[in-house]
Each structure stands twice: as structure tokens, then as C-alpha cells.
Amino acid sequence: MVAVACVILNRAIIAGDYEDENNEPHPLFGDGSLASACQAPLQFSCWDNGDPNCALIESVTLSDPIFLCASEIARQAEADELDDITSNATHYYDRRMPEPPEWAKGKTPCFTCGHHLFFNDIS
């Protein structure tokens, strides 16, 4: 979860810089806020309508220990208390997918955590 939070932070930083330079949101990463980086269309599938994880996120409660852990990581991210363990990754995917996403083909991960491969060289 920390590594994914780092990706979100990295995207928010890029989006904030983009918006400062162009006076409009980044086409993929939102307006520079963590929320817009998370909820930008087609970027994190768990926020896409129809994705089974979207319904799970919408029904989670504070009694869920995983949600409490994620909430603490989000708090740390918002407070700029997370060290970037991903080497500035902006993309990741689960290598258990049948095929890598098109954007990952021919790219070398900069960080690996469990089943997830992270990338910092995606344009």
C-alpha cells in the first residue's frame, strides 16, 4: 500500500507542475491533488464504475483493519511523511495479469513489491 501511495504522490506532483505550467489539469493525473490522481479516469481501476473493487471501496467501514491501515498511509501521504520507496514510479501493475499492459511492454521496472512491478520511465 505504501508503494501505491508513492505512485499517487508522484502523479500528484507531476500533475501539479503540469497545471502550474499549462493552467489546466494533467490529461492523465488530474489537477495535482491526491484525490484527482486517484480518481482520474481509467488510471486506477478500483475507481472505475463496474470494477468489482469499486463496490468494495464504497462499502468499506472503519471496522475494517485493512482500511484503517490504508487510511493511515493516506494520512502520511497527505502530510508528506512518506519516503518514496519506488524511485519516482508513476505506474505499476500486478504481474499476475495474463499479459502486461501495453505501456509496460519493453520497459524495465524500477521497483518490485510482492506481485507488483513499478515503473518510472512511462511517458
Backbone as a printed PyTorch tensor [residue, N CA C, xyz], in Angstrom:
tensor([[[  0.8180,  -1.1960,   0.0000],
         [  0.0000,   0.0000,   0.0000],
         [  0.8590,   1.2550,   0.0000]],

        [[  2.0050,   1.2030,   0.6790],
         [  2.8900,   2.3690,   0.6880],
         [  3.4120,   2.6520,  -0.7110]],

        [[  3.7810,   1.6120,  -1.4360],
         [  4.3050,   1.8130,  -2.7900],
         [  3.2400,   2.4280,  -3.7050]],

        [[  2.0010,   1.9890,  -3.5940],
         [  0.9310,   2.5710,  -4.4020],
         [  0.7080,   4.0230,  -3.9890]],

        [[  0.7790,   4.3070,  -2.7040],
         [  0.6590,   5.6960,  -2.2420],
         [  1.7750,   6.5530,  -2.8420]],

        [[  2.9670,   5.9850,  -2.9660],
         [  4.0710,   6.7230,  -3.5930],
         [  3.7610,   7.0400,  -5.0520]],

        [[  3.1740,   6.0930,  -5.7660],
         [  2.7750,   6.3350,  -7.1580],
         [  1.7680,   7.4830,  -7.2120]],

        [[  0.8000,   7.4610,  -6.3190],
         [ -0.2100,   8.5200,  -6.2820],
         [  0.4510,   9.8640,  -6.0030]],

        [[  1.3600,   9.9000,  -5.0380],
         [  2.0810,  11.1480,  -4.7350],
         [  2.8760,  11.6280,  -5.9410]],

        [[  3.5760,  10.7230,  -6.5960],
         [  4.3780,  11.1050,  -7.7620],
         [  3.5040,  11.6490,  -8.8760]],

        [[  2.3520,  11.0450,  -9.0820],
         [  1.4250,  11.5400, -10.1010],
         [  0.8780,  12.9180,  -9.7170]],

        [[  0.5590,  13.0940,  -8.4430],
         [  0.0300,  14.3900,  -7.9950],
         [  1.0700,  15.4920,  -8.1690]],

        [[  2.3190,  15.1940,  -7.9040],
         [  3.3980,  16.1840,  -8.0860],
         [  3.5130,  16.5660,  -9.5580]],

        [[  3.5520,  15.5630, -10.4250],
         [  3.6400,  15.8210, -11.8690],
         [  2.4340,  16.6350, -12.3270]],

        [[  1.2550,  16.2590, -11.8600],
         [  0.0320,  16.9620, -12.2700],
         [  0.0310,  18.3970, -11.7700]],

        [[  0.5020,  18.6210, -10.5440],
         [  0.5650,  19.9830, -10.0210],
         [  1.5070,  20.8470, -10.8330]],

        [[  2.6700,  20.3060, -11.1690],
         [  3.6190,  21.0470, -12.0090],
         [  3.0260,  21.3270, -13.3850]],

        [[  2.3510,  20.3350, -13.9460],
         [  1.7230,  20.4910, -15.2610],
         [  0.6720,  21.5990, -15.2190]],

        [[ -0.1530,  21.5730, -14.1760],
         [ -1.2160,  22.5870, -14.0730],
         [ -0.6260,  23.9770, -13.8910]],

        [[  0.4580,  24.0890, -13.1170],
         [  1.1170,  25.3900, -12.9530],
         [  1.6150,  25.9300, -14.2910]],

        [[  2.1390,  25.0500, -15.1270],
         [  2.7020,  25.4640, -16.4120],
         [  1.6480,  25.6730, -17.4970]],

        [[  0.5390,  24.9170, -17.4380],
         [ -0.4280,  24.9100, -18.5380],
         [ -1.8060,  25.4550, -18.1830]],

        [[ -2.0060,  25.7750, -16.9260],
         [ -3.3090,  26.2700, -16.4510],
         [ -4.4610,  25.3190, -16.7740]],

        [[ -4.1840,  24.0440, -16.7560],
         [ -5.2250,  23.0260, -16.9300],
         [ -4.7380,  21.7310, -16.2990]],

        [[ -5.6640,  20.8550, -15.9370],
         [ -5.2550,  19.5890, -15.3180],
         [ -4.4280,  18.7270, -16.2650]],

        [[ -3.5900,  17.9040, -15.6820],
         [ -2.8150,  16.9270, -16.4430],
         [ -3.7980,  15.9630, -17.1110]],

        [[ -3.5700,  15.5700, -18.3640],
         [ -4.5340,  14.7160, -19.0640],
         [ -4.7490,  13.3400, -18.4330]],

        [[ -3.7790,  12.8470, -17.6690],
         [ -3.9340,  11.5340, -17.0350],
         [ -3.9610,  11.5930, -15.5150]],

        [[ -3.2710,  12.5480, -14.9190],
         [ -3.0370,  12.5110, -13.4780],
         [ -3.8460,  13.5090, -12.6770]],

        [[ -4.7220,  14.2780, -13.3040],
         [ -5.6020,  15.1630, -12.5530],
         [ -5.0430,  16.5500, -12.3200]],

        [[ -5.5070,  17.1870, -11.2450],
         [ -5.2280,  18.6030, -11.0010],
         [ -4.1170,  18.8590,  -9.9760]],

        [[ -3.4460,  17.8190,  -9.5400],
         [ -2.3750,  17.9760,  -8.5580],
         [ -2.7750,  17.5280,  -7.1630]],

        [[ -4.0540,  17.2730,  -6.9520],
         [ -4.4830,  16.7630,  -5.6460],
         [ -4.3520,  15.2440,  -5.6220]],

        [[ -4.2080,  14.7070,  -4.4280],
         [ -4.1300,  13.2480,  -4.3100],
         [ -5.4280,  12.6000,  -4.7720]],

        [[ -6.5620,  13.2220,  -4.4320],
         [ -7.8510,  12.6490,  -4.8420],
         [ -7.9720,  12.5850,  -6.3600]],

        [[ -7.5720,  13.6520,  -7.0450],
         [ -7.7080,  13.6280,  -8.5090],
         [ -6.7230,  12.6450,  -9.1320]],

        [[ -5.5570,  12.4680,  -8.5270],
         [ -4.6200,  11.4630,  -9.0320],
         [ -5.2110,  10.0610,  -8.8870]],

        [[ -5.9210,   9.8280,  -7.7910],
         [ -6.5550,   8.5170,  -7.5760],
         [ -7.7230,   8.2860,  -8.5150]],

        [[ -8.5240,   9.3190,  -8.7120],
         [ -9.7930,   9.1450,  -9.4030],
         [ -9.7920,   9.5970, -10.8540]],

        [[ -8.6330,   9.9200, -11.3950],
         [ -8.5620,  10.2630, -12.8170],
         [ -9.0790,   9.0800, -13.6340]],

        [[ -9.8780,   9.3470, -14.6480],
         [-10.4950,   8.2590, -15.4120],
         [ -9.4770,   7.2530, -15.9650]],

        [[ -9.7920,   5.9970, -15.7510],
         [ -9.0430,   4.8570, -16.2890],
         [ -7.6000,   4.7690, -15.7900]],

        [[ -7.3120,   5.3360, -14.6310],
         [ -5.9590,   5.2670, -14.0990],
         [ -5.8280,   4.2250, -12.9970]],

        [[ -6.7440,   4.2090, -12.0600],
         [ -6.7670,   3.1950, -11.0060],
         [ -8.1130,   2.4900, -11.1320]],

        [[ -8.0860,   1.2530, -11.5880],
         [ -9.3260,   0.5580, -11.9460],
         [-10.3010,   0.4410, -10.7820]],

        [[ -9.8250,   0.4760,  -9.5610],
         [-10.7330,   0.3360,  -8.4210],
         [-11.7330,   1.4860,  -8.3360]],

        [[-11.4830,   2.5960,  -9.0460],
         [-12.4160,   3.7310,  -9.0400],
         [-13.3210,   3.7270, -10.2650]],

        [[-13.1260,   2.7860, -11.1770],
         [-13.9350,   2.7370, -12.3950],
         [-15.2740,   2.0550, -12.1060]],

        [[-16.3580,   2.7100, -12.5030],
         [-17.6760,   2.0880, -12.3550],
         [-17.6600,   0.7410, -13.0560]],

        [[-18.2050,  -0.2500, -12.4000],
         [-18.2420,  -1.5890, -12.9690],
         [-17.0980,  -2.4690, -12.5000]],

        [[-16.0310,  -1.8780, -11.9890],
         [-14.9430,  -2.6890, -11.4470],
         [-15.4070,  -3.2560, -10.1060]],

        [[-15.2080,  -4.5480,  -9.8640],
         [-15.6920,  -5.1290,  -8.6040],
         [-15.0780,  -4.4760,  -7.3630]],

        [[-13.8830,  -3.9490,  -7.4770],
         [-13.2580,  -3.3030,  -6.3200],
         [-13.8900,  -1.9550,  -5.9980]],

        [[-14.5400,  -1.3290,  -6.9680],
         [-15.2050,  -0.0520,  -6.7280],
         [-16.3080,  -0.2310,  -5.6790]],

        [[-17.0960,  -1.2730,  -5.8280],
         [-18.1660,  -1.5440,  -4.8580],
         [-17.5770,  -1.8350,  -3.4780]],

        [[-16.4550,  -2.5190,  -3.4340],
         [-15.8100,  -2.8000,  -2.1430],
         [-15.3540,  -1.5050,  -1.4670]],

        [[-14.7440,  -0.6180,  -2.2290],
         [-14.2800,   0.6500,  -1.6750],
         [-15.4550,   1.4670,  -1.1460]],

        [[-16.5340,   1.4830,  -1.8870],
         [-17.6860,   2.2830,  -1.4930],
         [-18.3900,   1.7360,  -0.2570]],

        [[-18.1780,   0.4690,   0.0710],
         [-18.8660,  -0.1220,   1.2210],
         [-17.9550,  -0.3300,   2.4340]],

        [[-16.7020,   0.0560,   2.3490],
         [-15.7700,  -0.1790,   3.4450],
         [-16.1380,   0.6880,   4.6510]],

        [[-15.8360,   0.1770,   5.8380],
         [-16.1070,   0.9210,   7.0760],
         [-14.8470,   0.9730,   7.9390]],

        [[-14.8980,   1.8010,   8.9510],
         [-13.7620,   1.9390,   9.8580],
         [-13.4930,   0.6790,  10.6720]],

        [[-14.4060,  -0.2700,  10.6410],
         [-14.1710,  -1.5250,  11.3630],
         [-13.2370,  -2.4610,  10.5930]],

        [[-12.9050,  -2.1260,   9.3640],
         [-12.0280,  -2.9550,   8.5340],
         [-10.5720,  -2.5970,   8.8310]],

        [[ -9.7820,  -3.5330,   9.3600],
         [ -8.3890,  -3.2190,   9.7120],
         [ -7.5250,  -2.8400,   8.5060]],

        [[ -7.8150,  -3.4000,   7.3350],
         [ -7.0510,  -3.0410,   6.1390],
         [ -7.3520,  -1.5980,   5.7580]],

        [[ -8.6180,  -1.2040,   5.8670],
         [ -8.9900,   0.1800,   5.5870],
         [ -8.3140,   1.1300,   6.5740]],

        [[ -8.2380,   0.7380,   7.8360],
         [ -7.5630,   1.5830,   8.8260],
         [ -6.0870,   1.7610,   8.4770]],

        [[ -5.4430,   0.6930,   8.0420],
         [ -4.0370,   0.7800,   7.6210],
         [ -3.9120,   1.6900,   6.4000]],

        [[ -4.7860,   1.5030,   5.4230],
         [ -4.7560,   2.3460,   4.2260],
         [ -5.0150,   3.8080,   4.5830]],

        [[ -5.9080,   4.0450,   5.5060],
         [ -6.2130,   5.4160,   5.9380],
         [ -4.9920,   6.0750,   6.5720]],

        [[ -4.2450,   5.3160,   7.3510],
         [ -3.0340,   5.8670,   7.9690],
         [ -1.9810,   6.1680,   6.9110]],

        [[ -1.8340,   5.3000,   5.9420],
         [ -0.8870,   5.5590,   4.8530],
         [ -1.3200,   6.8030,   4.0730]],

        [[ -2.6110,   6.9300,   3.8170],
         [ -3.1190,   8.1170,   3.1180],
         [ -2.8620,   9.3800,   3.9430]],

        [[ -3.0280,   9.2940,   5.2520],
         [ -2.7520,  10.4430,   6.1150],
         [ -1.2900,  10.8400,   6.0080]],

        [[ -0.3990,   9.8490,   6.0470],
         [  1.0330,  10.1200,   5.9280],
         [  1.3570,  10.7390,   4.5680]],

        [[  0.7180,  10.2340,   3.5180],
         [  0.9440,  10.7890,   2.1790],
         [  0.5000,  12.2420,   2.1400]],

        [[ -0.6710,  12.5090,   2.6610],
         [ -1.2140,  13.8690,   2.6580],
         [ -0.3240,  14.8240,   3.4650]],

        [[  0.2940,  14.3120,   4.5250],
         [  1.1610,  15.1270,   5.3860],
         [  2.6060,  15.1570,   4.8960]],

        [[  2.8640,  14.5630,   3.7410],
         [  4.2100,  14.4960,   3.1730],
         [  5.1820,  13.7930,   4.1150]],

        [[  4.7160,  12.7110,   4.7280],
         [  5.5210,  11.9360,   5.6710],
         [  5.9720,  10.5950,   5.1120]],

        [[  5.7350,  10.3540,   3.8240],
         [  6.1570,   9.0860,   3.2190],
         [  7.4290,   9.2850,   2.4120]],

        [[  8.3950,   8.4130,   2.6230],
         [  9.5600,   8.3880,   1.7440],
         [  9.1740,   7.6000,   0.4980]],

        [[  9.6220,   8.0690,  -0.6590],
         [  9.3130,   7.3850,  -1.9090],
         [ 10.1930,   6.1540,  -2.0440]],

        [[  9.6090,   5.0010,  -1.8040],
         [ 10.3550,   3.7430,  -1.9040],
         [ 10.4090,   3.2140,  -3.3290]],

        [[  9.7290,   3.9120,  -4.2630],
         [  9.5790,   3.3950,  -5.6300],
         [ 10.5040,   4.0350,  -6.6580]],

        [[ 11.3890,   4.9230,  -6.2490],
         [ 12.2600,   5.6210,  -7.1970],
         [ 11.4610,   6.4230,  -8.2270]],

        [[ 10.4790,   7.1690,  -7.7350],
         [  9.6650,   8.0600,  -8.5740],
         [  8.7450,   7.3420,  -9.5610]],

        [[  8.2890,   6.1620,  -9.2040],
         [  7.3770,   5.4360, -10.0910],
         [  6.0600,   6.1890, -10.2560]],

        [[  5.5420,   6.1490, -11.4700],
         [  4.2290,   6.7330, -11.7690],
         [  3.2420,   5.6760, -12.2650]],

        [[  3.7180,   4.4700, -12.4800],
         [  2.8750,   3.3900, -12.9920],
         [  3.2570,   2.0830, -12.2970]],

        [[  2.3000,   1.1920, -12.2250],
         [  2.5660,  -0.1530, -11.7140],
         [  1.4950,  -1.0950, -12.2430]],

        [[  1.7890,  -2.3770, -12.1710],
         [  0.7740,  -3.3820, -12.4670],
         [  1.1250,  -4.6610, -11.7340]],

        [[  0.1390,  -5.5050, -11.6210],
         [  0.2810,  -6.7950, -10.9540],
         [  0.7630,  -7.8010, -12.0020]],

        [[  1.9210,  -8.3700, -11.7760],
         [  2.4950,  -9.2760, -12.7770],
         [  1.7110, -10.5770, -12.9260]],

        [[  0.6980, -10.7910, -12.0990],
         [ -0.1600, -11.9690, -12.2780],
         [ -1.1750, -11.7540, -13.3990]],

        [[ -1.2060, -10.5540, -13.9670],
         [ -2.0940, -10.3190, -15.1130],
         [ -1.6700, -11.2530, -16.2480]],

        [[ -2.6290, -11.6910, -17.0540],
         [ -2.2800, -12.6060, -18.1520],
         [ -1.2340, -12.0190, -19.1020]],

        [[ -1.3310, -10.7200, -19.3640],
         [ -0.3620, -10.0200, -20.2160],
         [ -0.0730,  -8.6700, -19.5940]],

        [[  1.1480,  -8.1740, -19.7260],
         [  1.4170,  -6.8230, -19.2150],
         [  0.6190,  -5.7840, -19.9980]],

        [[  0.3270,  -4.6670, -19.3700],
         [ -0.3260,  -3.5890, -20.1250],
         [  0.5800,  -3.1220, -21.2590]],

        [[ -0.0110,  -2.5660, -22.2880],
         [  0.7620,  -2.0790, -23.4410],
         [  1.8590,  -1.1110, -23.0070]],

        [[  1.5490,  -0.2090, -22.0640],
         [  2.5210,   0.7970, -21.6640],
         [  3.7600,   0.1830, -21.0160]],

        [[  3.6600,  -1.0440, -20.4980],
         [  4.7800,  -1.6720, -19.7910],
         [  5.6710,  -2.5160, -20.7040]],

        [[  5.1980,  -2.8200, -21.8860],
         [  5.9670,  -3.7020, -22.7740],
         [  7.2850,  -3.0450, -23.1610]],

        [[  8.3720,  -3.7770, -22.9400],
         [  9.7060,  -3.2900, -23.2640],
         [ 10.3090,  -2.3840, -22.1960]],

        [[  9.5900,  -2.1760, -21.0950],
         [ 10.0730,  -1.3090, -20.0220],
         [ 10.6310,  -2.1570, -18.8860]],

        [[ 11.5480,  -1.5820, -18.1280],
         [ 12.1610,  -2.2600, -17.0040],
         [ 11.6300,  -1.6680, -15.7010]],

        [[ 11.1390,  -2.5130, -14.8060],
         [ 10.6530,  -1.9780, -13.5310],
         [ 11.7760,  -1.3180, -12.7400]],

        [[ 11.4230,  -0.2640, -12.0220],
         [ 12.3880,   0.3990, -11.1530],
         [ 12.2630,  -0.0880,  -9.7130]],

        [[ 11.1810,  -0.8160,  -9.4350],
         [ 10.9230,  -1.2950,  -8.0790],
         [  9.9510,  -2.4580,  -8.1790]],

        [[ 10.1310,  -3.4400,  -7.3100],
         [  9.2220,  -4.5830,  -7.2400],
         [  8.7900,  -4.7550,  -5.7940]],

        [[  7.5040,  -4.9930,  -5.6100],
         [  6.9700,  -5.2300,  -4.2690],
         [  5.9120,  -6.3120,  -4.3900]],

        [[  6.2010,  -7.4830,  -3.8600],
         [  5.2580,  -8.5950,  -3.9930],
         [  5.0200,  -8.9100,  -5.4470]],

        [[  3.7600,  -8.9240,  -5.8440],
         [  3.3900,  -9.2280,  -7.2340],
         [  3.3790,  -7.9840,  -8.1160]],

        [[  3.7310,  -6.8420,  -7.5570],
         [  3.6010,  -5.5920,  -8.3030],
         [  4.9440,  -5.0890,  -8.8240]],

        [[  4.9230,  -4.6730, -10.0880],
         [  6.0850,  -4.0850, -10.7400],
         [  5.8090,  -2.5980, -10.9230]],

        [[  6.7890,  -1.7680, -10.5910],
         [  6.6430,  -0.3150, -10.6320],
         [  7.5960,   0.2650, -11.6720]],

        [[  7.1410,   1.3510, -12.3230],
         [  7.8890,   1.9350, -13.4380],
         [  7.9700,   3.4510, -13.2890]],

        [[  9.1300,   3.9890, -13.6470],
         [  9.3080,   5.4340, -13.6080],
         [  9.7020,   6.0010, -14.9730]],

        [[  9.5850,   5.1950, -15.9990],
         [ 10.0060,   5.6250, -17.3320],
         [  8.8730,   5.5630, -18.3490]],

        [[  7.6610,   5.7890, -17.8970],
         [  6.4990,   5.7450, -18.7840],
         [  6.1260,   7.1630, -19.1580]],

        [[  6.0240,   7.4160, -20.4470],
         [  5.6470,   8.7850, -20.8590],
         [  4.2550,   8.8060, -21.4430]]])
